[in-house]
Amino acid sequence: MKPSCAALAVSALLAAAIPALAAPVSAASAASAAAAAEAKAVVSELVACGTRHSLSSWTDPKRGIGCGRDVAVKRFGEVATKSGGRLKVIVDKYETSGPRTGNAKVPMENVYAVLEGTDPLRKQTAFIVSGHLDSRASDVMDAKSDAPGADDDGSGVAASILSAEALASRPAGFRATLVFAAVAGEEQGLLGARRLKEWLGQQGYQVGGMITDDIVGATNGAKDRRPRVFSEGGPDGVDSPGREMARRLEELVGRERVRLVFRRDRFGRGGDHLPFVEAGLPAVRFTEPLEVYDHQHQDVREEKGIQYGDLIRFMDFPFLAEVAALNQAILAELAAAPAPPKSAVLGGAVTPAAKIAIDAETDPERKGFEILQRETTETRWKVLRTVDQPGQVVLDDTSTDNEFFAVRSVGKDGHKSLAVPCVPAPARPAGSAPAKPPGR
């Protein structure tokens, strides 16, 4: 399926910041080849640490999780130098515990590279991409055996580093803040992601959107090479912010480059986006199209002619470069866009018109809003109408029963926020006066 005119227009807008996104990334292109080579170099350095189990050594420079941390710090540091110091590298040291630490407090460290937003209105909103540093063998508590972790999740760390390099190179920066992360403790119970969420709150950031890249480095012979993007659902007509984030990504790059999967995560499994999902925040998971479980959570060994273990030889680095480019597309779009509306309230039940009340903060860089519509049986939004200001919009001859509605902000430069589903007004206490529509 060809990308829509809107997707092509957005790609053109992004091209100045990320030249490789002006057309689909391919192994034949110079940009893709360079990104693939960089991804291979990063993953090779991580694999050389032997194991990166979260309970392994934090001080040995050659083996253990501390070695993996050092790789992330070095790589982000190189990007920070190229950025002229605009990218700041932070090592976040903390203690945490859980069943997979023996319920004892243990030291952990996350690595963050922060590209601060340029707009006072938006800089306290953060968009995050993260991969997890740690790896594991068959026994989740085995901190001594080799656990190369090439795909799970050296690939995600590489995608985060590549995204930092691409986006920090934009001289004009972005309105909102971007955080590129490499976290520990995923295999021990999503410990690093929970700390990342906590740290963001401590710094005063509001999470505008979060991506976890986890197992994004191989295609394993899949005919459909599109990465899968998992997103949470929601109640009747009100899909989660993560679902809206997935839709916006697909709209930007086209259905031929991503495969949306409307699940919270792979069946029976979980990843670092879940602490954000559970808090009602926009968060999605990228994962390769076809997983081979002989290569995940396995001791490195050969049995009956089958090679087990997460080895670098099974990786597809051009594919990993493409995942990083897709990350960059959605991060760049949302970090440049106005804030989503604060709310979109749907009214007009048992009348011949749907009424939508839009509430939004003042933003001089916002051009207006798009009213979105989809049939209840459809999964993708269509633009129904554009309006210049918040307030009440009346859709004549439109039933509130047959369709779902949403609203998103549009910037003067064409960048668009996540959609906010239209919901009924909360029930009023008996005897209270009806609320006035916002903006009136």
N, C-alpha and C positions, 0 to 999 in steps of 0.2 A: 504494500500500500504506500502511495506517495505521501510525503508530509504535506500538511495543509499550508495554505498561503500564510496563515498566522505563524506556523512553525518556521517557515522559511524567513519570514520577516524578523522573527526573534533571533534566529541563527545569524542573520546579517548584523543585528544590533550587538551580538556577543562577539562577533568576529574580531573586532578591534582588541578585545581583552584576551580572547582565546582563539588565535587564528585557526587552530586545528578543527574548531567546531563549525567553520563555515561549510564544511562538507563532512560526511561520515568518515571517521578515522579508518584507514585501511593499512594493512601491513606494508603496502607498496609505497605509502607516502613517507616523505622524509621526517615529518613531524611524528608520525606514529612509530617509525623505526627508532627514532631517538628516545621517545617515551618508553618504548618496550625495552630498549637497552638499559635505560635508567632503572626501570622496574626490576629487571633481572639483577642488576648490580645491588640494589637494596635488599632484595630477597636473599641473594647469595651471602651477603654480610650477616643477615639474621640467621640463616641456616648454619653458618660457620660457628655460631655460639654453642652448637651441640644440643643443648636443651635450653628452653626459655620458660621452663615451669615456674610458676609464680612463687613456689616455695624453695626454689634453687637459690644459688648465691647472688646477692646484690652487689658483691664487692670484687668478685673474680672478673678481670677484664676480658678473659678469653672464653669462659664457659658459664652459662647461666643467664638468668633474667637480667642481671645487671649489664651483661654484655649486650643484650638486646636493647636495653634502655640507652646505652652509649651509642649504638648505631642510630637510633632515632634522634638523639640530641645532636650528634654530628651532622646528620643529614638535614634536619631542620635548621641547624646553625648555619650551614652553607647557604641555604635559601635566605635566611635572615641577612646574611652579609650581602648577597646579591640585591636584596630589597633596599639597601641603604639604611638598615636598622628599623624599618617600619614594621617588620615582622619580629615579634618578641617571643623568645623560647623560654618556657617555664617548666621546671621539674617540680611536680607536686608530690611531696612525700607525706605519707599518712599511715595510720595503722587501722587494720580492719580484721574482722573475724567472720566465720561462718562454718557450717558443717564440714566443708571441704578444706578448712584450715585446722580441723580438729577442735573447732569452737574456741581456739586460742587466738589472741591478738597477734598478728604478724605484720611486718613492715611491707609496704607496697609503694610503688612510685608510678605516676602517670607522667607523660610528656605532652605539653601543649605548645603549639605555635599560634600566637594570637595576632591577627591583622586587624587593628582597631578601625572601626568605622569612621568616616569623615564627617558625618552629618550629626549635629547635636540631637536632632529629633530621633535618630535611628541607631546611634552607636551603642546604646545599651541593650539592643536586640542582637542576639548572637545566633549565627547559623554554624552548625558543627558537622564535621565529618571525622569519623573515628574508625581505626582498626585496632585489634588487640595484639599486644606484644607477646603474650604468653602462648606456650604450646604445651602439649601433653602426650604421654604414651598411653598404652592400654589402660593402665591403672591411673586414675585421676590423681592419686596421691603420690605417684612415683616421680620424685624430683631428681632422680639420678640417671635414669636411662636416657639414651639419645631420643630426642623428640624434635626433628628438624623443623616442623611447622612451616613448611614452605607455603602451602596454600592456606592453612588454618593456623595463624592468620598473618603470615608474612605478606601475603597478597594485599590484605586490607591496610596494613601499615604502609606498604608501598603506594597504594592508591591515595592515602592521606598525604604522604610526602609529595607525590606528583601534583596533587591538587594545590598544595601550598606553593609549590614552585611556579605553577601556571598563573595562579590568581594574585600572588604577591608581586608579580612582575608588572601588574597594571599600575602605571604611575598615578592615575587619578583615584585609585582605591575604590571603595564601595561605601555606600551610605551606612550600612549596618556592619557589625563586627563579624569576622570569620574566625573560627577556631578549628585548627587542624590537630587531631589528637591521636596518640598511641597509648593505649591504656593496658594495665596489667589486670590479672585476676578474673578474666572472663571465664576461664575453665573452672575456676574455684567458686563460681556462683554470681557472675556479672558484677564482681566487687568493684572493679575499676570504673565501670560505667555509672554505678551508683555514686561513687565518689566524684566523677566528672559532673554529674548533675548537681550534686551538693556544692561543688566548687564554683560552678557557674552562678548559683544563687548567692553564694558568699561574696562574689565580685559584683553583685548587683545586676547581672544580666538576666534578661528574659529570653527564653529559648524560642526563636522564630522557626527553627526546623533542625532536625538532626538526622544524619545518615550514619548507619554502621555498614562498613564493608567487611564482610566475613565470608571467607571461602569464595573469592572472586578471581582466582588465578588460573583456572583450567576450564576446558570445554569438553574434554574426555570423549571426543568423537561425536558430540551432539550435532544433529542436523540443524537444529534451531540454535544458533549461537548467541541469541539475545540473553543478556543477564536478566535474572528474575528480580523483580522489585516487590517485596512483601509489604502489605499495609493493612492495618487494623480496620474492621468494619465499624458499625455503630447502630443506634436505634433507628426506627422508621424514618427514613428520609434525611437523617442527620449523620452522614458518614464522618469518621474521625478526621482530625486535622492531618494525620499521616496519609489517609486515603486521598485527601485533596492535594497533598504534596506529590503523591505518586501520579495523580492525574495531570498535574501541572508539568511534571517531567515529561510524560508521554506527549503532551501537547507541544512541548518545546522541540523535542528531538524526533518525534514520529514513532509510530507503532513498530516500524521495522528495526528499531534499535533497542527497545526495551520490551520486556514481557511483564505486564502487571499481573500479580497474583494477589487476589483479594483474600488473604489470610494474614493473621498477625505474624506468623512465621511458618517455617516448614512444619509439617504435621508432627506434633509431639516434641518439638524442639524449641530452642529460644536463643536470643542473642542480645547484644548490648543496647539495642534500641528499646528493649522492653521497660527499663525503669522510666524512660521518657513517655512511652505509650501509656503506661499505667498512671502517669501523672496528667494525662489528657493533653500532652504536647505533640506537635507534629514530628513524627519519627518513622523512618522506613528502613528496611534491610535490603541490601544488594547481595545476591548470591549467584554463583555460576549456574548455567542452564541444566547441567547434569552432574550430579555428585557421584563419586565412586567411594563407597564406604570402606573399601580395603585401604584407602589412603587417608582415612580420618580416624583419629583417636586409636591408633594402632602402633604397637611396638614395631620397629624396623626389623623385618625378617623375610625370609622366603620359605614358603611351605607349598609342597606339591606343585611347584612351578609358578606359584602366584607370589608376586612381590607385594608386601604390605609396607605401609608407612607413608608419611607425608613428605615425599621426596621432590626435589626441584626438577627432576627429569620429567615429571608429569605436568609441568606448568605450561601455560600458553601465554606468553608475555605480550604479544599484540592484543589479545583479548583483555588482559589486565590494563593495558594502556587505554583501551576503549572504555572500560569501566571508569577509570579515572577521569576521562574526558566527559562522561555523562555526569559524574559528580560535579565537575566544574560548571557544567551547563546550568544545573538547577541552583547551585550555590550562588553563582554570579547573577542569575535572574532575580532570586529572592532578596539577595543583599543589596541590589540596586533598586528594588521596587518600593513603593510606598507601603506603609503598614496596612494590613487587612482592616476592613471595617471592625469597629468594636462589637457591633451586633447587627443582625438583620432579622427583623421581626415580621412574621407573616400574619396577615389578617384577611378578612373577607369571607369567612365561612358563611355558608348559606346565603351568599350574594352572588351576582353575576360578574364580580370583579375581584381579582386578587390584589391585595394591598401589601406593600413591602415598605417598612420603616427602617431606613438606614441610619445608623449612628456611627460617626467616625471623628477622629481627632483632626484638627486643622493641620494641613500639610501643604505648603506653597508649591511643592514639587509634584503634587497630585493633579492630574488632568480631570479625573472623574471616576466613575464606577461603571462596571459592566454588570447587568442583570443576567444571570445564567439560568437556563432551564434544561430539564431532561425529563423524558417520560419515566414513569416509575419502573419500567422494565429495561431502561437503558442505563449504561454505566458511565457515559461521558457527557459532559456539559456542552451546550450550545449557547452562543451569545444571543440573547433575546432583545436587549435594548441597552443603550448607554445613557447615563445621566451625568450631569456636571456636579451636582451638589448632594450632600446628605439630606435626609428628610423623607417624606412619604412619596412613594411611586405607586400609581394606580394602573393596573393592567386590566383594561376593560375586556369583557367577553372572555375571561380566563378563569377557569375553575381552580380552586385550591385543592380539589380532590385528585385530579388526574395527572399532576406533574409535581416534580420537586423543583425548588428554586434555590439560588445562591447569589451572593454578591461578592465581587472582588474589586480592589482598587487598581487604578491604572495611572502610571506616572506620565509626566509630560514627554519623557523619552521612550515611552512604549512598554516599559517593564511592568509586570503585573504581579500582584500579591497572590497568596493562596486564597481560594474561595471560602467564604463563610456561609454555611447552609442557613437558609431562612427557617426559623422556628416559631411556633406560636408564642404569644406573650404569656408570661407566667400567670397563673390564676390569681385573681385579686381576692383579698379577704372580703368577706361579706360586709356590705355597707360602705366600702371605700370608693372613692371617685376614680374613673378611668384615667390612666396616665396619658399625657399629651405626647403626640409623636415627636421623636427627636428632631431638632433643627427648626421647631416651630415656636 
